[in-house]
Amino acid sequence: MKSFPVNANPKVIQYYMEAYNISLEELAKKINAKNSSIDGIVKGTIKLRYVQLQKMAKMVEKDPLIFMLDKPPEDKPLSNVFRKLINSEHLTYKIMVKINRIKELQEVANELYNNIEKSIEPIIDEYSIKRDPAEVAAIERKKFYSYDEQKSWKKPYESFNKWRSALENKNMLVMQIPVDTEYFRGFSLIDSKPFIIVVNSKDDINARSFTLFHEYAHLLLRNIETGELNNEIEKWCNEFASNFLLSSDVLDYYTNKINDIDKLVKTISSKYKVSYSMIYYRLYSIRRINKDTYNAYISECSNSSKIVKGSKARVGGPPQEVLKKSAYGIPFLRAVIENYEKGNITIEQALNYLSTTYNTFKKLEESV
């Protein structure tokens, strides 16, 4: 059937182009429009064809009808924040789709929690950035596992999952998305509730534990990301996370026992399931190594010689229900399932929230 022109709202088109970092060239290519006409399409002087509208909607995973609304959403596009919070001048629209999806799931979680009368309030304290991050780390650490318990965990994945569950028990969500680590290792959304910590599932598993508590530090400060990369805040969060996962007492014990730096780092990493990068950071902070040694290691990391990338997908891979637990976390899965079982949402909504199939959803029902 031949396509027909549609009355799309140019302001809505412009909003989603900004929200998802879509350039004119990218849009023209994806919707098969001529470069000479794409500017007119965006400004509303040239009408979109329906087929082009469908392709545009597919780019941002939205219903085509959303581009025909009277006005764009009132929320400020997340792209304005994330452009300045990562080590990249440009986030691809595919990455922005994943980031905006997390924001949408935060809103979904808020509604799901209210439906089942579950509190959206995090069970955490609040601190001033004027407090010593090492002191705050020591206070917070007492609310979690001991260092002996941390050392008893056999594998890095066990360690990460223990920390993740402990944070989830404080009534927040922890989700994972796969993105190249050159863009970001994690972020947190705390402008609404429940709070969400997001970790990059492509990162080294030990590094992910550090990211969990770096973002937890942002929550403790109630630091809403405003788009300005505040070096003071980032340093505070790094200090908190590194002291939380590796106390001065533990560090002193091993530095007094082992002189060789490589052996020292490997020993601590193996016993406490923390990343090499974090250990080098702590050793530099206590002046156990000098700036040149620390910078040399960081430079080596940049060349990927000591950074262990996220494990490559095996043939077949884990079952889908396992992947969903890893991506969304148990609390969110339980909220979706409970709302479905109580008739608050349809099966179609449940499947959409979890981006899954009916068979996988039924397996999640049985195992969550």
N, C-alpha and C positions, 0 to 999 in steps of 0.2 A: 504494500500500500504506500502511495506517495505521501511524503511528509507534508505538514501544513504549518503555517506560521502561528506562533503563540504570543500572548501578551505577558511576557515575563517582566518583572519589576527590576529595572536596572540597579536600583539601590540595594536590593537583596543580592543580586549578582555580585555587586561590588563588595558587599559585606563578606560573603563567603570567599571571594577571591583574597581578601585581606586576612580573614580568619584562618585560611588554609595555605597562605603563601603561594597563591597561584598567579603566575605571571601571564601577561597577555599572550606571549609566545606559547606557553604551556597550554593555555586554554584553547587557543586556535588549533593547536596540533591535536588535542584530545577530542574536540567536537567537530573536527574536519571543516574548519572555517578558514577562509582566506585571510592572510595577515592584513590585507587592505580593508577588510570589513569588520575585524574583531573589535576595533576601537568603537565603531558604531554600535555593535551589539552590546558592549558593556555600558555605553552611554545611553542606550535606548533609542537611538535614531535608526537602527536597523533591527528588524524583528528576528528572533531566534526561530529556527524550525523545530518542530516537536522532537525529532530524532536527536537534534543537537541538545535540546533541553534534557533529554534522557541521559545522554552521555555526560553532561555537566553534573547532573544529580548523582550519577554513578561515581564520579570523581570524589565527591565528599560524602558518599554513602547516605544520601538523603532522598526523600520522596520528591519527584519532579515538581509536585504541586507547591512545594515550599518556595520556589522561585516566583510564584505568582501571588504571594501574599502582598497585602497592602503596604507593609513596612517591614524592614529587617528586624532581627532580634535586638533587644536593648542591651544585652550583655556586651561588654568590651571583648573584642576578639583576643583569645589566648595567645595568638601569634605575637602580639605586642610585647608580651611578657617573655616568651621563650626565645625570641631573637636575642635578648640581652642576657639570658641566664645560661647560655651554652657557649662552648668554644667554637662557634661557627657563625658565619655571617648570614647564612641562609639555611633554613629548614625546608626540606622538600614537602610538598603538599601531602605526600604519602605518610610522612612522619606526623604532620599536623593532624591528619585524620585519626591517627592512633591517640594523640594527645587530647584532642577534642572528644574522642570517644570516652576517655577516662573521666573527663569533666561531666559528660552526660550521665555516666554511670554513678557519679557522686549524687547527682540530682535524683536519679532513680532510687539509689539506696536511701536517700532521705525520705522519699515517699513510701518505700517498702517498710522501713523501720516504723514510720508513723502508722501504717496500716495494722501492724501487729503490736503496737504500743511498746516498741523497743526504744530506749533512749538513744539519742544521737550524740549525747555529750561524751567527750573523751574523759577517761579517768586519769588525768595527768595534771601535774602542777604547772605553774607558770613562773618564769624567772626573768630577771632583768639582765641585759647584756653586760651590765656593769659587774655582775658576779663573776668570780673566777671560774672558767669552764671546767677546770680540773676538780675544783671543789664541788661543783654541781654534778659532775660525772660520778664522784664518789657517793654523793647523796642518792642519786638515781640508781646507781648500781646495786644498792642494798635492796631495791624493790624487785630485782631480777635474780638471775642465777649467780652462784658464787664462782670464784675463779677455779676452784677445784672441780666444780660441776662442768664448767666450760672445758677444762682440760680433759675431762673424762669422755667427751664426745669423740667418736671414732673417725667420722668423716666430715669434711667441710659442708656437705649438703645437710647432714644432721644438725650441724651447728647453725646454719642459716635458717633451717626450718624451726629450730627451737627459739631463736631470736624473733623470727617472724610471728610465731604463735604467741609469744610473750607480749609483743606489741599489739597484736589483734585482741588479746585479752583485756587491753586497756581501752577497748571500744573504739578502735580505729580500723580502717581497712588498709591492707597491703596488697598491691597488685603488681604484676610484672608485664612488661611489654618488650618485644625484641627490636632494638634499634642499634645501629653501629655505635660503638662507644665514643667515637669522635664527636658525636653530637651531645650526648649527656649520659650520666651514669644513674641519675635519679632525680626526682623532684617531688614536691609535696603540694597538695591543694588544701588550704585551710581557710579559704574565704567563706566557705559554707561547711555544713556538717552532714554526715560524719567526716572527720578528717581522713585524707587518703595519702599514703606514702606509695610512690611508684618507683620501682627498681628496674633497671635495664637487665633483662634476662640473657643478653648476649655477653654480659660482663663476667669476669672471673668470679667464681662463687665466693671466695674469701673477700673479694672487694665488695661484693653485694652486702655482706654483713656490715661493713663499714658504712656503706651508703644508707642502710637502714637507720643507723644511729646518727649519721650526719643530718638526715631529714627529720629524725625524731627531735634533734636539737632545735631545728627550725620551729617545730611544734611547741616545744617548751618555751621558746621566746615569743610564740604567737606571731611569728614573722611572716606576714602575708607578702608574697612575692609581688613587688610593685613594678618590676621591669628594670630596676636599677640594681646592678650587681654590687652589693655592698661588701667590700673586701673585709671590713671589720666583722660583719656578721658571718661571712664564710669562714674566716679564720677561727672565730669562736666555735662554730659548729664542727670544724675539723678537730680543734683541740678537745672538745667535748667527746666526740666519737672515739678518737684515738686513746684518750684516758679512760673512757668507759670500757673499751674492749681490752685494754692493757694498762693496768695500774702501774704507778711508779714503783710500788713494792715488788711486783712481779718482774718488771723490767730490771730493777736493780739487782734482783737475785741472779738473773741470767747474765747480765753484763759483768758482774763480779766473778762469775764462774767461767765464762767463755770469752777469750780475748779475740779470736779470729772473727771478723765481722760477718763473713759469708756463713760460717758455721752458726754464729749467734742468730742471724736472721732466719736461717732454715730451721733451727731448733725451735725458736719461738713460734714461727708460723705453723710448724707441724703440730706442736702441742696445743696451741690455743686457736687454731683455725682462723688466723688473721693474715691479711695480705702482706707481701714484702714491702709494698709501697708505704703502708701504714707504719710498719716497723722502722723503716728508714726515716720516716717523718718523726717518729718518737725519738729515735737515736740522735737525730739532728737537734731536736728541741732540747734535749738534755746535754748537748755538746759532747756526746760520745763519738760522733763523727763530725767532720768539719763541712763547711758549705760546699767545697769542691767535690767531696765524696758524694754528698747528697745530690748535687746537681748532675754529677756523672751518672748516678743511678737513674735519675729522672730522664736524662737524655737517652739512656739505654732503654728505658721503658717506652719512650716515644718511638724507638725503632723496633718495638715489639719483641725484644730479646728476652725480657723477663716477665712480660705480661702474658698470662695464660688466658686466651680468649674463651668465651663460652663454648661449651662442648658442641661439636658439630652433630647435626641430627643423624641418628643411625638409620639404617634401612628399616623402614616400617615405623620406627619411633615408638614412644610410649603410647598406651591407650589414650583415646581422646578424653576420657573422664579424668585421667591423671593430669593431662595438659591443662584442662579447665581449672582444676584445683590449684595448680601452680600459677595460672594467670590471674584468677579472680580472688583466690583465698577462700577459706571455709566460711567465714562470717557472711560474705556476700552471697555465696551459693546457698547457704541456709536461709537467708532472707528471701531469696527468689523462690526457693522450694516451698517454704512455709506459706508465702503469699499465694502461690499456686494452689496448694492443698486446701487453703481456707477459702478459695474462690475469689480472692482479691484481684488476681490477674488471670488472663487466659493462657493456655499453653503456647499460643503464638507469641505472646508477650514474653513469656519465660524463655522461649527458644531465642528470641531476638536479643534479650538482655545478655544472654550467655553466648551468643553467636554459635549455636550448636544444633545438633539434630535431635529428633525425638528419642531415638535409641540411646544416645549418650546421656540425655537428660534423665531417662529412666534409671540408668546405671548410677548417676549422681544421686538420685533420690534414695537409692538403696545403700549408698556408701558414705553419704555426708551426715 
